[in-house]
Amino acid sequence: EAVSLGMLLASRLAVNIGILQTDILDRLTNLLVYLGLPIELDNAIYDHIELFSYMRFDKKRQGQKLQFILPCAVGKVIITDEITLDNLEGVL
């Protein structure tokens, strides 16, 4: 479940910053629904501030910056540390 949510949130972020087409996000969402996996965070369990605090300890962190692995096409990703809090809030 955590992996499916991570893939979906990364894909939403990629659409939000303009590197992934919406139809690919739609395909992923439909696949996750078909497989019975979650497609939304349970806001009753996690709030945005709590999630941001956990991100500070992420294994992909480099110094003060978080690295994100984001899809840009089916089977292709980019690695970036140029994601802002505003970008993140737009997908959580």
C-alpha positions, 0 to 999 in steps of 0.5 A, a space after each residue: 500500500 505504501 509503495 502504491 501511494 508513493 508511486 501515485 503521489 510521485 506521479 501527481 507531483 510530476 503532472 503538477 510540475 509539468 513533466 508527466 502527461 495526465 493520461 499516464 497518471 490516469 492509467 496508473 490510478 485506474 490500475 491501482 484501483 483495479 488492483 484494490 490498492 489505495 489511491 488517497 492518503 487517509 487524512 485522519 491518520 496523516 496530516 501534511 505537517 506530519 508528513 513533511 516532518 517525516 520527509 526530513 529523514 528520508 533516505 534520498 535526502 542530500 544535505 538540506 534538500 530532498 531528492 525526488 524520483 519522478 516519472 516523466 514517461 512510462 518507464 522513465 524517471 528523473 531525479 530532482 531536488 528542485 521541488 518546493 513545499 508549494 509543489 508538495 502541498 499541491 499533491 497531498 
